[in-house]
Every structure is written in C-alpha cells, then in structure tokens.
C-alpha cells in the first residue's frame, strides 16, 4: 500500500483484559451473562462501523481489529463482507507485560479460523528493560514473522514504548516530556532491534509523534534495508486533541497509510450505555460519529 492508495482506517476493538477490569469492572472471570454482554457490545461497535462505511469515500478502507474471545461473531461477519470491512485479529494474550500467545501452542490453528486480512501482535519494548525478556520476546516475534511470510499473511506489529523508571526520572517525571523528548528515538532503537532479530511485518502500528521529523524517521526505519513495511498510527486512548494532532502530522507523510484507534472512539459511548443513560441506538450513532470524525481528519490531512 502506498500513500496514493486507499487509507486503512481501523476501528480497534480487540481489548480483553483491560475491557473486563476497567470498563465492565469485573474482579473475577466473567459469568456467562457478563461475557454475553461484552460480546453484544463488540457487535454494537461493529454495527457502528458498518454504518460509517456508507459515509466513507472510495479512497478509504474501513477495518475492524477484533479478538476471537469476545468478537468471533464480529470476525465472521467482517470476513464475509466482500472486502467492505478489513479484518485484523490479535495473536497475543491480553494483559501481559511481554508477548505471549493467546492460545499457547495452538496459536497457528486459531490464526487460521478466520479469513483475516491481517494478524496482529502487541509488543511492549524499551532498550532499558530486561535483556533476557527482550530477547525472548524478539524470538517469539521472529517466529510469527516467519509464519506470516510462509503462509502469506499480513502481519501488524503494534509497538508500545513505555517509559522506564530511569526514563521518567530523566525528565522529572513528566510523561509529556518523555513522549516528546525520549520516546521518538527509543522507538527507532526498538524497531531496529526487533528488525535485527527477525521482525518483518507488513505494518508497524506506532504511537503518534508531535513532530513531523520524528514521525518521518519512524516511517523511514520501517523500510530500513529495503524493507517494505508501512506505518499506521495507534490511538492509546488519547484525547481527541492529541489524536487529531498525531493524525495531522502523520497522514501526509510517505510510509503512513492509516490509523488503528479504539477506546478514544467507543469507550465513552459504551460507558454511558452500561450506565443506562443512553440506549444502544444512541451509543451506536456516537461511535459512528467518533470514528468518522477521526477518519475525516486523517483523510483531510492526507490530502
């Protein structure tokens, strides 16, 4: 995909552990009724995305990123949408500090259950973290990358670069300074490390940057050594103002082809729906409008 082709605008809804604990306030594994509610709300998010597709221009491709655990019905519908909805599904277990497979040694079988357009792996990494843990994670990612190439799958690596205690201490505990001053270069270092250890995705899903030169550097390193990987901007449950700025910076740059935004789109509508202050129709409309707002902002900046 090049910057002249369709923008890939993914609505990310593969959250599991954080969803259970933070949105649904569960302190134990969900009951059958609770799991059914989570599945129903994931379907509501998907239906809102389908509504949005009618209002997207031809040069935009809608996508859904959804998990098997609560979103199998959504995945089946997206896979049968005749290309209307691009389908991505995660391979990683949810709520882990380091990459583990969601279904252990059966991950390959589960990855083949649905006709996905992309498989996704979430990685948290920082050069200041444990070397043995980093190497083990990189080895697992190498295995996934080789599998993706051998099976002609398109792999998305979602990369988060969390601050270490030393990082935060160096910027006086200011997370905004960490994002602006340290995270851009650390992101480049991590991508190079993972590439050197065998990571070879089709797409890097990366945190937004506040400066165009930093965003461009990430897109450039994604193609290091003749690689062809593209980049999309992730949401990180950021504010609308932050996301709009990140999208405005990234969208016109070569190497960026879209976004994958989730909680910033559906968290508040689902929270109100759970509280009973709005019905499902209103929640669905709000999710549609939120998604289209980011989509239109991205497409406008892309030009």
HUWOQUI-V217594 format. One record per residue. N is the residue number from 1. PHI is phi in whole degrees, 0 to 359 (999 if undefined). NEAR is the number of other ideal C-beta (glycine too) atoms within 12 Angstrom. Layout:
n = [N | N]
phi = [PHI | PHI]
near = [NEAR | NEAR]
//
This chain:
n = [1 | 2 | 3 | 4 | 5 | 6 | 7 | 8 | 9 | 10 | 11 | 12 | 13 | 14 | 15 | 16 | 17 | 18 | 19 | 20 | 21 | 22 | 23 | 24 | 25 | 26 | 27 | 28 | 29 | 30 | 31 | 32 | 33 | 34 | 35 | 36 | 37 | 38 | 39 | 40 | 41 | 42 | 43 | 44 | 45 | 46 | 47 | 48 | 49 | 50 | 51 | 52 | 53 | 54 | 55 | 56 | 57 | 58 | 59 | 60 | 61 | 62 | 63 | 64 | 65 | 66 | 67 | 68 | 69 | 70 | 71 | 72 | 73 | 74 | 75 | 76 | 77 | 78 | 79 | 80 | 81 | 82 | 83 | 84 | 85 | 86 | 87 | 88 | 89 | 90 | 91 | 92 | 93 | 94 | 95 | 96 | 97 | 98 | 99 | 100 | 101 | 102 | 103 | 104 | 105 | 106 | 107 | 108 | 109 | 110 | 111 | 112 | 113 | 114 | 115 | 116 | 117 | 118 | 119 | 120 | 121 | 122 | 123 | 124 | 125 | 126 | 127 | 128 | 129 | 130 | 131 | 132 | 133 | 134 | 135 | 136 | 137 | 138 | 139 | 140 | 141 | 142 | 143 | 144 | 145 | 146 | 147 | 148 | 149 | 150 | 151 | 152 | 153 | 154 | 155 | 156 | 157 | 158 | 159 | 160 | 161 | 162 | 163 | 164 | 165 | 166 | 167 | 168 | 169 | 170 | 171 | 172 | 173 | 174 | 175 | 176 | 177 | 178 | 179 | 180 | 181 | 182 | 183 | 184 | 185 | 186 | 187 | 188 | 189 | 190 | 191 | 192 | 193 | 194 | 195 | 196 | 197 | 198 | 199 | 200 | 201 | 202 | 203 | 204 | 205 | 206 | 207 | 208 | 209 | 210 | 211 | 212 | 213 | 214 | 215 | 216 | 217 | 218 | 219 | 220 | 221 | 222 | 223 | 224 | 225 | 226 | 227 | 228 | 229 | 230 | 231 | 232 | 233 | 234 | 235 | 236 | 237 | 238 | 239 | 240 | 241 | 242 | 243 | 244 | 245 | 246 | 247 | 248 | 249 | 250 | 251 | 252 | 253 | 254 | 255 | 256 | 257 | 258 | 259 | 260 | 261 | 262 | 263 | 264 | 265 | 266 | 267 | 268 | 269 | 270 | 271 | 272 | 273 | 274 | 275 | 276 | 277 | 278 | 279 | 280 | 281 | 282 | 283 | 284 | 285 | 286 | 287 | 288 | 289 | 290 | 291 | 292 | 293 | 294 | 295 | 296 | 297 | 298 | 299 | 300 | 301 | 302 | 303]
phi = [999 | 248 | 292 | 266 | 266 | 295 | 287 | 263 | 245 | 266 | 266 | 277 | 216 | 260 | 290 | 227 | 300 | 294 | 296 | 300 | 279 | 264 | 268 | 268 | 58 | 275 | 245 | 212 | 307 | 295 | 289 | 301 | 293 | 293 | 297 | 295 | 293 | 297 | 298 | 296 | 290 | 294 | 293 | 299 | 298 | 296 | 298 | 296 | 294 | 301 | 302 | 292 | 299 | 291 | 246 | 268 | 288 | 297 | 272 | 234 | 250 | 285 | 219 | 235 | 249 | 217 | 268 | 289 | 303 | 245 | 238 | 299 | 295 | 297 | 300 | 297 | 293 | 295 | 296 | 261 | 272 | 56 | 85 | 294 | 239 | 288 | 250 | 238 | 223 | 278 | 258 | 273 | 292 | 271 | 81 | 255 | 290 | 239 | 298 | 231 | 286 | 298 | 240 | 57 | 290 | 269 | 299 | 296 | 297 | 295 | 295 | 263 | 290 | 235 | 279 | 280 | 274 | 218 | 258 | 233 | 232 | 269 | 235 | 248 | 206 | 199 | 303 | 273 | 273 | 305 | 297 | 301 | 294 | 296 | 293 | 296 | 296 | 297 | 294 | 296 | 293 | 299 | 298 | 295 | 299 | 296 | 300 | 298 | 291 | 295 | 260 | 58 | 263 | 261 | 260 | 252 | 257 | 271 | 248 | 250 | 241 | 287 | 286 | 278 | 300 | 295 | 301 | 294 | 298 | 290 | 244 | 65 | 76 | 271 | 293 | 293 | 296 | 300 | 301 | 277 | 262 | 249 | 301 | 303 | 289 | 297 | 298 | 299 | 298 | 294 | 300 | 298 | 300 | 292 | 300 | 296 | 257 | 109 | 289 | 212 | 279 | 281 | 220 | 261 | 264 | 237 | 291 | 292 | 242 | 269 | 232 | 299 | 294 | 288 | 297 | 296 | 296 | 294 | 298 | 291 | 290 | 299 | 257 | 304 | 68 | 86 | 292 | 243 | 297 | 257 | 233 | 230 | 266 | 269 | 268 | 59 | 54 | 282 | 291 | 301 | 297 | 296 | 295 | 301 | 293 | 298 | 291 | 299 | 287 | 280 | 306 | 280 | 276 | 302 | 98 | 258 | 233 | 159 | 215 | 222 | 240 | 236 | 300 | 296 | 265 | 248 | 299 | 294 | 300 | 291 | 300 | 292 | 295 | 296 | 285 | 83 | 276 | 223 | 272 | 295 | 294 | 292 | 300 | 299 | 295 | 295 | 295 | 303 | 295 | 296 | 299 | 294 | 298 | 292 | 299 | 293 | 297 | 296 | 294 | 295 | 292 | 292 | 75]
near = [26 | 17 | 25 | 11 | 16 | 23 | 40 | 44 | 44 | 44 | 49 | 46 | 49 | 46 | 38 | 34 | 27 | 25 | 38 | 26 | 18 | 19 | 33 | 33 | 16 | 21 | 11 | 11 | 15 | 23 | 14 | 10 | 12 | 22 | 23 | 16 | 25 | 37 | 29 | 25 | 37 | 41 | 32 | 36 | 49 | 42 | 30 | 38 | 46 | 27 | 27 | 37 | 30 | 14 | 21 | 31 | 20 | 12 | 22 | 33 | 35 | 41 | 48 | 51 | 50 | 45 | 43 | 37 | 31 | 35 | 41 | 25 | 27 | 38 | 38 | 22 | 25 | 39 | 29 | 15 | 23 | 12 | 16 | 24 | 38 | 40 | 44 | 50 | 45 | 48 | 44 | 40 | 25 | 26 | 22 | 21 | 22 | 28 | 37 | 27 | 28 | 32 | 22 | 14 | 11 | 14 | 26 | 22 | 16 | 25 | 31 | 20 | 23 | 29 | 23 | 36 | 32 | 44 | 44 | 47 | 47 | 43 | 46 | 30 | 39 | 33 | 25 | 23 | 29 | 16 | 14 | 11 | 21 | 27 | 21 | 21 | 36 | 31 | 20 | 33 | 44 | 28 | 26 | 40 | 32 | 20 | 27 | 31 | 20 | 13 | 16 | 14 | 31 | 32 | 41 | 47 | 48 | 40 | 44 | 31 | 36 | 28 | 30 | 21 | 14 | 16 | 26 | 22 | 15 | 17 | 20 | 13 | 14 | 16 | 19 | 18 | 19 | 30 | 31 | 22 | 22 | 31 | 38 | 30 | 25 | 37 | 40 | 30 | 25 | 38 | 40 | 26 | 29 | 41 | 28 | 20 | 25 | 24 | 39 | 33 | 41 | 32 | 44 | 48 | 46 | 46 | 42 | 44 | 35 | 27 | 22 | 23 | 17 | 29 | 37 | 23 | 28 | 44 | 37 | 25 | 32 | 40 | 26 | 23 | 14 | 9 | 25 | 21 | 36 | 36 | 46 | 48 | 48 | 43 | 40 | 31 | 24 | 28 | 18 | 22 | 15 | 27 | 36 | 29 | 26 | 39 | 40 | 30 | 33 | 43 | 38 | 22 | 34 | 22 | 31 | 44 | 44 | 46 | 51 | 51 | 46 | 44 | 32 | 34 | 40 | 43 | 33 | 24 | 32 | 36 | 22 | 22 | 29 | 27 | 15 | 11 | 14 | 20 | 16 | 23 | 16 | 20 | 33 | 31 | 23 | 30 | 43 | 32 | 24 | 34 | 44 | 30 | 25 | 46 | 40 | 25 | 30 | 43 | 30 | 19 | 28 | 32 | 13]
//
